[in-house]
Amino acid sequence: MSRACLEREGFSVREALDAGAGRAVLRSEPVDLVVLDLGLPDGNGLDLLRGVRHADGPPVIIVTGRGEETDRVLGLELGADDYLVKPFSQRELAARIRAVLRRTAAGPGAGRAAGPGPVRRLGELTVDTGARQVRAPCGPIAFTPREYALVEFLSTAPGQAFSAAQLLDRVWDRDGWQTPATVAEHVYRVRRKLSAAGVRTPRITTVRGFGYRLDNAAQAP
């Protein structure tokens, strides 16, 4: 990965050569996005990814020389936002970074809104688009940036069904290795976190043979 190339693209770059240095940077500085190589000299990069996701940290793009499906799936399950397999071009990396930052409104020219955004109240949930936060009665839910984006998008049209292809286009921008299974995995994780927070409504309902919708009505016993 070329620091000079990314800086020419307008990014401010901090390099960390191992997991320990990466954790130090994340503790001491605001970071908009992490480009994480799984092959770190002092440990598995997936361990660092777990820590970033546990702390509800910035979005993460995984970079690895290992292209096996198991690595991609594990990275997704741990909350990675995108995935690049070596070798790749610096231009592709910059494009992936911009796409992820565009979705999280953190990149150069991303157009972060000034002031608070709209707040949507759906059942037991409050979706605060200004704070990019979803709150349950017990407090904020620790969604990853992509999980938040999924809930936020579905909350724009409660009761409307969206296919996996539509969700990939709107939430993921079709910019990487994502498939309908990617959507299913994120829906599973969102449901699990809603259940852990004691949220009964709204809920994400599977529309058999089509996709998903956000239902804001209590489920019949």
PyMOL commands that set and color helices and strands:
alter all, ss='L'
color gray80, all
select helices_A, chain A and resi 3-8+19-28+45-54+69-77+90-104+145-155+164-172+180-196
alter helices_A, ss='H'
color red, helices_A
select strands_A, chain A and resi 34-37+39-40+43-44+60-64+82-85+119-122+125-128+133-136+139-140+162-163+203-207+211-215
alter strands_A, ss='S'
color yellow, strands_A
deselect
rebuild
show_as cartoon
